[in-house]
Amino acid sequence: MIQDITTKDRKQFHVNVLGYKNITFEHFTVSAPDESPNTDGIHIGRSDGVNVLNSEIKTGDDCVSIGDGSKNLVSNGVTCGPGHGTSIGSLELFKNEEPVDGVTVKNCTFTNTSNGVRIKTWPGAEPGTCSNIHFEDITATNVSSPIIIDQKYCPRNKCKINEESKVKLRNISFKNIHGTSALPEAVKIIYSATLPCENVELADIEITHSGPTGPVVSQCSNVKPKVSGKQNPAPCSAPIPAKPTSAA
C-alpha cells in the first residue's frame, strides 16, 4: 500500500510498476508541467492486481498508462489533467508482449487532457490480445478525444501505417461517459480490418462540443458496437478520414 505520497517534476515516468502483484496507490499525487514529455504519472506493466484509487495526476503524458501483461487492474476515483488521459498501450510494438486482461477504469475525471480513455495498438507490428476492458462513470471536461480506440496508432509515422494491427480486442465497454469535447470528433473507434471486433459496447454516452466548430460526431472503422441508453453523438455517425491523426 502506497498512500499520501507526492511525486513532482520527474524527468520521465514518475512511477513504473513492473512485475508486481497486489499493489495499491491511494491518495497519490503526481505533478508535472503539461508541456513535459514522457512524464507519465503511473505506468503499469506485467503486473497483476494493481489499484490506483482516489488520486490526482497532473502531467505532460498519460496520467495512467497500462502496458502489456497488465491483469486485474482498477483505476477508481482518479482526477487527471493536464495530461494525455488514461491509456492502454501502445501495444505490440515489440515481440513477446503479454496479453492485457481485466482493466476497469471508473469514477474518473479528465480535464483539459488530449485524451480521456484510450486503447492504442501499433499497425503492422506484433500479434497480441487485449480483453475485458471496462470504462465507466467518466467525466470529461474540454477533452480533445474523450473516447478512443486507435488500432492505427502511429506517432511521427514510425510504423507500417498501411498494414493492419494484429492485436485482437474483445469485450470492451464504455458506459456512462459524459462531458465536453474540445474537438468535434468526440468518439473514435478505429479497429483493425483483419481482426473483427468482439463485443464492443457503448452505453449512456452524453458528450457535447465545447468549441465553435459544430456538433460532436462519432467515427468508426471496422466495428459495429452494441449500443444502449442515450447516445450523443449518434454512434458511428461520421466517416474516418483517409489519414487519421494519432495523438501522442
C-alpha positions as CSV (number, residue, x, y, z in Angstrom):
1,M,0.0,0.0,0.0
2,I,1.4,3.4,-1.1
3,Q,-0.5,6.3,0.4
4,D,-0.3,10.0,0.7
5,I,2.8,10.5,-1.4
6,T,3.5,13.3,-3.9
7,T,6.0,12.9,-6.8
8,K,6.8,16.2,-8.6
9,D,8.7,17.2,-11.8
10,R,10.3,13.9,-12.7
11,K,12.3,13.9,-15.9
12,Q,10.4,10.9,-17.2
13,F,7.9,8.4,-15.7
14,H,7.0,9.3,-12.2
15,V,6.2,5.7,-11.3
16,N,7.0,2.5,-13.2
17,V,5.2,-0.6,-11.8
18,L,6.7,-3.7,-13.4
19,G,6.3,-7.3,-12.3
20,Y,4.2,-6.6,-9.2
21,K,1.3,-8.4,-7.6
22,N,-1.4,-6.8,-5.4
23,I,-0.2,-3.2,-5.0
24,T,-2.4,-0.2,-4.3
25,F,-1.8,3.5,-4.7
26,E,-4.2,5.7,-2.8
27,H,-4.3,9.5,-2.3
28,F,-1.3,9.6,-4.6
29,T,-0.4,12.9,-6.2
30,V,1.7,13.5,-9.4
31,S,2.6,17.0,-10.5
32,A,4.5,17.9,-13.7
33,P,4.0,20.7,-16.3
34,D,1.7,20.0,-19.2
35,E,4.5,20.5,-21.8
36,S,6.9,18.0,-20.2
37,P,7.4,15.0,-22.5
38,N,7.2,11.3,-21.4
39,T,6.3,12.2,-17.8
40,D,3.6,9.5,-17.4
41,G,2.1,9.6,-13.9
42,I,1.9,5.8,-13.2
43,H,3.0,3.3,-15.8
44,I,1.9,-0.3,-15.2
45,G,3.2,-3.4,-17.0
46,R,3.3,-7.2,-16.4
47,S,1.6,-6.8,-13.1
48,D,-1.5,-8.4,-11.5
49,G,-3.9,-6.7,-9.1
50,V,-2.8,-3.1,-9.2
51,N,-5.2,-0.5,-7.9
52,V,-4.9,3.3,-8.3
53,L,-7.5,4.9,-6.1
54,N,-8.6,8.5,-5.2
55,S,-5.5,10.1,-6.7
56,E,-4.7,13.3,-8.5
57,I,-2.4,13.3,-11.5
58,K,-1.2,16.3,-13.5
59,T,1.4,15.6,-16.1
60,G,2.6,16.0,-19.7
61,D,1.9,12.5,-20.8
62,D,-0.5,9.7,-19.8
63,C,-1.9,10.1,-16.3
64,V,-2.1,6.3,-16.0
65,S,-0.5,4.2,-18.8
66,I,-1.2,0.5,-18.9
67,G,1.3,-1.7,-20.7
68,D,1.4,-5.3,-21.8
69,G,0.9,-8.1,-19.2
70,S,-1.4,-5.9,-17.0
71,K,-4.2,-8.0,-15.4
72,N,-6.9,-7.3,-12.9
73,L,-6.2,-3.6,-12.8
74,V,-8.5,-1.0,-11.3
75,S,-8.3,2.8,-11.6
76,N,-11.0,4.4,-9.5
77,G,-11.5,8.0,-8.4
78,V,-8.6,9.4,-10.4
79,T,-8.5,13.0,-11.4
80,C,-6.4,13.6,-14.5
81,G,-5.4,16.9,-16.1
82,P,-3.4,18.2,-17.7
83,G,-2.0,15.1,-19.5
84,H,-2.9,12.5,-22.1
85,G,-5.6,10.7,-20.2
86,T,-5.7,7.0,-19.3
87,S,-4.2,4.8,-22.0
88,I,-3.9,1.1,-22.6
89,G,-0.9,0.7,-24.8
90,S,0.6,1.3,-27.1
91,L,0.5,-2.4,-27.5
92,E,2.5,-4.9,-29.5
93,L,5.3,-2.8,-30.9
94,F,7.8,-5.4,-29.6
95,K,8.0,-9.2,-29.7
96,N,6.8,-11.3,-26.8
97,E,4.5,-8.8,-25.3
98,E,2.0,-10.4,-22.9
99,P,-1.8,-10.1,-23.1
100,V,-3.8,-7.4,-21.3
101,D,-6.8,-8.8,-19.5
102,G,-9.2,-7.3,-17.0
103,V,-8.9,-3.5,-16.7
104,T,-11.6,-1.3,-15.0
105,V,-11.4,2.5,-15.2
106,K,-14.3,4.1,-13.3
107,N,-15.4,7.2,-11.5
108,C,-12.5,9.2,-13.1
109,T,-12.4,12.8,-14.2
110,F,-10.4,14.2,-17.1
111,T,-10.0,18.0,-17.5
112,N,-8.2,19.7,-20.4
113,T,-6.5,16.5,-21.5
114,S,-5.7,15.4,-25.0
115,N,-7.5,12.0,-24.5
116,G,-9.9,10.6,-22.0
117,V,-10.0,6.8,-22.0
118,R,-8.0,5.2,-24.8
119,I,-6.7,1.9,-26.2
120,K,-3.9,2.1,-28.8
121,T,-2.1,-0.6,-30.8
122,W,0.5,-0.4,-33.5
123,P,-0.3,-1.3,-37.1
124,G,1.9,-3.8,-38.9
125,A,3.6,-4.9,-35.7
126,E,3.3,-8.0,-33.4
127,P,0.2,-10.1,-32.6
128,G,-1.5,-10.0,-29.2
129,T,-4.7,-9.7,-27.2
130,C,-6.5,-7.1,-25.1
131,S,-9.6,-8.3,-23.3
132,N,-12.2,-7.4,-20.7
133,I,-11.7,-3.7,-20.6
134,H,-14.3,-1.5,-19.0
135,F,-14.5,2.3,-18.8
136,E,-17.5,3.6,-16.8
137,D,-18.7,6.7,-14.9
138,I,-16.3,9.0,-16.6
139,T,-16.5,12.8,-16.7
140,A,-14.6,14.7,-19.4
141,T,-14.2,18.5,-19.5
142,N,-12.7,20.0,-22.6
143,V,-11.0,16.8,-23.6
144,S,-9.8,16.5,-27.2
145,S,-10.6,12.8,-27.6
146,P,-12.8,11.6,-24.7
147,I,-13.3,8.1,-26.1
148,I,-10.8,6.5,-28.5
149,I,-9.7,3.1,-29.7
150,D,-6.9,3.5,-32.2
151,Q,-5.5,0.4,-33.9
152,K,-3.7,2.8,-36.4
153,Y,-1.6,4.4,-33.7
154,C,1.4,5.8,-35.5
155,P,3.1,8.8,-33.9
156,R,5.6,10.5,-36.1
157,N,4.9,8.0,-38.8
158,K,7.3,5.4,-37.2
159,C,5.3,2.4,-38.3
160,K,3.8,0.5,-41.2
161,I,0.7,2.7,-41.5
162,N,-0.7,0.8,-44.5
163,E,-0.8,-2.5,-42.6
164,E,-3.3,-3.6,-40.1
165,S,-2.9,-4.2,-36.3
166,K,-2.6,-7.8,-35.2
167,V,-3.9,-7.1,-31.7
168,K,-7.3,-8.8,-31.0
169,L,-9.6,-6.6,-28.9
170,R,-12.6,-8.3,-27.2
171,N,-15.1,-7.4,-24.5
172,I,-14.6,-3.6,-24.4
173,S,-17.2,-1.3,-22.9
174,F,-17.7,2.4,-22.5
175,K,-20.6,3.2,-20.0
176,N,-21.9,6.5,-18.6
177,I,-19.4,8.8,-20.1
178,H,-20.3,12.4,-20.2
179,G,-18.9,15.9,-20.5
180,T,-17.4,18.1,-23.2
181,S,-15.1,17.5,-26.1
182,A,-12.5,20.1,-27.3
183,L,-12.9,18.8,-30.8
184,P,-15.9,17.7,-32.8
185,E,-14.6,14.1,-33.0
186,A,-15.6,13.0,-29.5
187,V,-15.7,9.3,-30.2
188,K,-13.2,7.5,-32.4
189,I,-13.2,3.7,-32.7
190,I,-10.7,2.6,-35.3
191,Y,-10.4,-1.2,-35.5
192,S,-8.1,-3.5,-37.4
193,A,-9.7,-4.6,-40.7
194,T,-8.2,-8.1,-40.3
195,L,-9.4,-8.8,-36.8
196,P,-13.2,-8.3,-36.4
197,C,-14.3,-6.7,-33.2
198,E,-15.8,-8.9,-30.5
199,N,-18.4,-7.3,-28.2
200,V,-17.7,-3.6,-28.1
201,E,-20.4,-1.7,-26.1
202,L,-21.4,2.0,-25.9
203,A,-23.9,2.7,-23.2
204,D,-25.2,6.1,-22.0
205,I,-22.8,8.4,-23.8
206,E,-23.5,12.2,-23.5
207,I,-20.7,14.4,-24.8
208,T,-21.1,17.9,-26.3
209,H,-18.5,20.0,-28.1
210,S,-17.1,22.8,-26.1
211,G,-15.9,24.8,-29.2
212,P,-17.5,26.7,-32.1
213,T,-16.9,24.3,-35.0
214,G,-20.2,22.3,-34.9
215,P,-21.8,19.3,-33.1
216,V,-19.9,16.3,-31.9
217,V,-19.5,13.3,-34.1
218,S,-18.6,9.6,-33.6
219,Q,-16.2,8.0,-36.0
220,C,-16.0,4.2,-36.5
221,S,-13.9,1.9,-38.7
222,N,-14.4,-1.9,-39.0
223,V,-16.8,-2.1,-36.0
224,K,-20.5,-2.1,-35.2
225,P,-20.8,-1.5,-31.5
226,K,-23.6,-2.7,-29.3
227,V,-25.4,0.5,-28.1
228,S,-27.9,1.2,-25.3
229,G,-29.2,4.2,-23.4
230,K,-28.7,7.8,-24.5
231,Q,-26.2,8.4,-27.3
232,N,-24.8,11.8,-28.1
233,P,-23.1,11.8,-30.6
234,A,-25.0,9.2,-32.6
235,P,-22.8,6.1,-32.8
236,C,-20.6,5.8,-35.9
237,S,-22.2,8.9,-37.5
238,A,-19.2,10.2,-39.3
239,P,-16.5,8.7,-41.6
240,I,-12.9,8.2,-40.6
241,P,-10.5,10.5,-42.5
242,A,-8.3,8.7,-45.1
243,K,-5.3,9.6,-43.0
244,P,-6.4,9.7,-39.3
245,T,-4.1,11.5,-37.0
246,S,-2.8,9.9,-33.8
247,A,-2.4,11.8,-30.6
248,A,0.7,11.2,-28.6
